[in-house]
Amino acid sequence: MEEIKIQLVKHINGGEAFIPVDKLLEFITFEKLFKRPRHLPYSFFEILYHMRFAQKDLLEYCMDLEYSNYKWPDDYWPSDNKVEANEEWEVLILKFKEERQQLIDHILDSENKLLAPVNAKTNNNLLREILLVIEHNAYHTGQLLIVLRSLDLYPA
């Protein structure tokens, strides 16, 4: 099972089947962060905000016995397509990475079994939740790449 956990962690970090988010972050500029490309409904900022919130939600779901649901879709998307300062953007990136690492640490903890229910309220197991994070982040990582290419910030 430990080998499976290690492989799951590789997929959470990205780069196995898609470009890692960390690499895409190198291409976005603060000036273009909030630009919605023509015919696309979201900016780079909005997508990463959503990815971070969904990842945080799944992490809490797996770790918090008192977990309560967030309101969909209101809580999962930013109320405004803007942060006032680059520092706020940097905090969002930092939280995304920290929470991803918390999830990784949770997965690698030998006490946590992949097929055991994550809490008493459900039969959903840790493996299911990990796969949701991987699938969700892969989907939106593709969108981040499309936004970058649409803004001429990523070489084709």
C-alpha positions in Angstrom: 0.0 0.0 0.0 2.9 2.4 0.7 4.0 2.2 -3.0 0.4 3.1 -4.0 0.5 6.1 -1.6 3.7 7.3 -3.1 2.3 7.1 -6.6 -0.8 9.0 -5.5 1.4 11.7 -4.1 3.3 12.0 -7.4 -0.1 12.6 -9.1 -1.2 15.2 -6.6 2.0 17.1 -7.2 1.4 16.9 -11.0 3.8 16.3 -13.7 2.9 12.6 -14.2 0.2 13.2 -16.9 -0.1 17.0 -16.9 2.1 20.1 -16.2 2.4 20.8 -12.5 0.5 23.9 -11.3 3.8 25.1 -9.8 5.3 25.3 -13.3 2.3 27.2 -14.7 2.5 29.8 -11.9 5.9 30.8 -13.3 4.2 32.2 -16.5 1.4 34.3 -15.1 1.9 38.0 -14.4 0.0 40.0 -11.8 -1.1 42.4 -14.5 -2.8 39.6 -16.5 -3.9 37.5 -13.5 -7.5 38.7 -13.7 -8.0 38.9 -17.4 -10.6 36.6 -18.8 -9.6 35.5 -22.3 -12.1 36.0 -25.0 -14.8 33.2 -24.9 -13.6 31.9 -21.6 -15.6 32.4 -18.4 -12.8 32.5 -15.9 -9.5 34.2 -15.2 -6.3 32.5 -14.1 -7.0 33.9 -10.6 -10.5 32.6 -10.4 -9.5 29.1 -11.5 -6.6 28.8 -9.0 -8.9 30.2 -6.2 -11.4 27.5 -7.0 -8.8 24.8 -7.1 -7.4 25.9 -3.8 -10.8 26.0 -2.1 -11.9 22.6 -3.4 -8.6 21.1 -2.3 -9.0 22.7 1.1 -12.6 21.4 1.3 -11.6 17.8 0.6 -8.7 18.1 3.0 -11.0 19.2 5.8 -13.5 16.5 4.8 -10.8 13.9 5.3 -9.4 15.3 8.5 -12.1 17.0 10.4 -14.6 14.8 12.3 -16.9 17.9 12.7 -16.7 18.8 9.0 -19.7 20.7 7.6 -20.4 21.4 4.0 -19.6 24.7 2.3 -22.2 26.4 0.1 -22.0 25.4 -3.6 -21.1 27.3 -5.7 -20.8 30.5 -3.7 -18.0 29.4 -1.4 -16.0 27.7 -4.2 -15.5 30.6 -6.5 -14.2 34.1 -5.6 -16.9 36.8 -5.1 -14.7 39.2 -7.0 -12.2 38.6 -9.8 -9.5 40.7 -8.1 -7.2 40.9 -5.2 -5.8 44.3 -4.3 -2.2 43.5 -3.9 0.4 41.0 -5.2 0.8 39.9 -1.5 -2.8 38.6 -1.5 -2.1 36.6 -4.6 1.1 35.2 -3.0 -0.9 34.1 0.1 -3.4 32.2 -2.2 -0.5 30.4 -3.8 1.1 29.7 -0.4 -2.2 28.3 1.0 -2.7 26.1 -2.1 0.8 24.6 -1.7 0.6 24.3 2.1 -2.8 22.5 2.0 -1.5 20.3 -0.8 1.4 19.3 1.5 -1.0 18.7 4.4 -3.0 16.3 2.2 0.3 14.6 1.2 1.3 14.3 4.8 -2.1 12.8 5.6 -1.8 10.3 2.8 1.7 9.2 3.8 0.7 8.9 7.5 0.9 5.1 8.2 -2.2 5.5 10.5 -4.4 6.5 7.5 -5.6 3.6 5.4 -6.6 4.2 1.8 -9.7 2.1 2.0 -11.0 3.1 5.4 -13.9 5.6 5.6 -12.6 9.1 6.2 -15.3 9.9 8.8 -18.3 8.4 10.6 -20.8 10.3 8.5 -20.0 8.5 5.2 -18.5 5.4 3.7 -16.3 7.5 1.4 -12.7 6.3 1.8 -9.4 8.2 1.6 -8.5 6.8 -1.8 -11.8 8.2 -3.3 -11.0 11.6 -1.9 -7.4 11.6 -3.2 -8.6 10.6 -6.6 -11.1 13.5 -6.5 -8.3 16.0 -5.8 -6.1 14.5 -8.5 -9.0 14.5 -11.1 -10.2 18.0 -10.1 -6.8 19.6 -10.1 -5.9 17.9 -13.4 -9.1 19.3 -15.1 -8.5 22.8 -13.9 -4.7 22.7 -14.6 -5.7 22.2 -18.2 -7.9 25.3 -18.0 -5.0 27.3 -16.5 -2.8 26.3 -19.4 -5.5 27.4 -21.9 -5.8 30.7 -20.1 -2.0 31.2 -20.3 -1.9 30.3 -24.0 -4.9 32.6 -24.7 -3.1 35.4 -23.1 0.1 34.6 -25.0 1.9 33.9 -21.8 2.8 30.3 -22.5 4.7 29.0 -25.6 2.6 26.7 -27.8 
